[in-house]
Amino acid sequence: MIQVPGTPNRASAVAQSMRIPFLILSPVCVFLGFGTASVFVQPDLHMVFVVLLGAVAAHVSVNAFNEYYDFKSGLDFKTIKTPFSGGSGAIPAHPEIAGAVLMVAVVSLGITISTGGYVIYRTGTAIFPIGVAGILLVLAYTGWITRHPIICLLAPGIGFGPLIVVGTHVSLTGEYSLLSVVASLVPMFLVSNLLLLNQYPDIEADQSIGRYHFPIAFGRVNSNWVYAGFAVAAGVTIVTAIGLGYFPHSSAAALMTLGGALVSLVGAVQYGQDIAKLTPYLGVNVAVAVLTPLVLGMTLIAV
């Protein structure tokens, strides 16, 4: 077999551009939707796989589009990268893969659309508006949403909360439910918080290419207040849902992982302008956004 020099490195760089370590968030949100669906039906595992494939493909697509356009805009050469922000750096290190990364974005979006079509074929058109909203979010995120601060603040949470969680529930049950909507509010608040803090290290670089997200428009101090408000809102959602009987009492366990948001908030307040010292708190914030809906989903499945 003839081996093309450098091919493994290019393939690895393309994979790196997908930001694979962060794709865990999609399965977690699908799992939460699976948890709400399991309260009503015995989910078809075949359909669970289809929904999971569509959700992960959408996540890959938005990541790859973001990588491609950040390279083309020159942003990649201005950001100070951390393990949680600033992009993967794959294309600047291997400029020849830019076209391949764009192809990954397009093909992944095509996979998402195909899985959506299959879900409609199997369960009806209830999922259609969620699917359309998801496609528009993927296409608009880097080029348009990041230039509108309030929309940019809310879009990530809406994508991973209502769109994935409720979308999973509808795909598995064929119907909407208030339980899935309430459950989706938890990742909605936490994922918006995840992206909010991750924008702190990139404020100056993002502003230089015309982005206008929340920390640019309103500053770090106001962003800290929003972060605190969203974290409290996630906790209030859990407590209220338990009190009203939507969640089992065991769902209070999700408050333990949610407590990590206080650690991240303290870090943001103290080190919001010191990227090196802020980075560990960004890691805690990722853990909160992943573990809280995961624990919540586990408690719903155990009912």
C-alpha positions, 0 to 999 in steps of 0.5 A: 500500500502506498502511503501519502506523506503527512496524511495521518497528520492531516486526518488527525487535524481534521478530527481535531477541528471537530472538537471531539472532547466537547461532543460529550455535551450532545449525548448528555442532552439526548440522554436527558431527553431519553430520560423524560421520554422513558417516563411515558414510553419504553424508548425504541433503542434504534430510534435513540441511536438515530437521534443521537447520531443526528444530535452529534452530527449537528454539534460536529457541523457547528464546530467545523463551520466555526473552525473554518470561518474563524480561520478565514476571518483571521480570528484564529491568529489573534486568540489566546487559546485555552483548553476550553476556548479559542478554537482547536488551532487545527487549521492554522497548523495545517492550512491545507485542511480548510476545505476538508473541514468545511466539507465535514461541516456540510456533510455533518449537517446533511447527516443531521437533516437525513436523521430528521427526515427519518424521524419524521417518517417514523413518528410524524411531523411533530419534530419538524419545527425543532429540526428547522430551528436547529438547522438555522442555528447551525448555519447562522451561529458563527456568521450572524448570531455572534454579532447579536449579543442577546441572541448569542447569549441564548442560542447555545442554551436553546440549541442544547436545551429545548432543541435537543432535549425536547427534540429527543423526547418528541422523536421517541414519543411522537408528542410534546410534554411539559416534563421535557420542556421543564427538563430542557431548561436546566441545560439551557441555562447551563450551556448558555453559561458555558459559552458565556464564560468561554468568551471571556478570553476572546473578547478583544480578538472577537471584537477585532473581527466584528463580533459583538457577543454579550461580554463585548457589549455589556462587559465582564461584570454584567456578564458575571451577573447574568452567569449567576442569574442563569445558575440560580435559574437552573437550581430554581427549575430543579427545586420547583419541578421537584415541588410540583411533582415533575421530577422525583425527589432524587433529582435533588442530587443534580443540585450537588453538581450545579454547586460547581457553578459557584466555584466558576463564578468566583473564578470569573469575578476574581480572574475574568481578565487573567486568562491563565488563572481563569482557565481552571474555572472554565474547566469547572464550568464545563463539568457543571454543564455536563454533569448536572443534566446527566445526573438529572437524566439518571434520576428520571430513568430511575423513576 
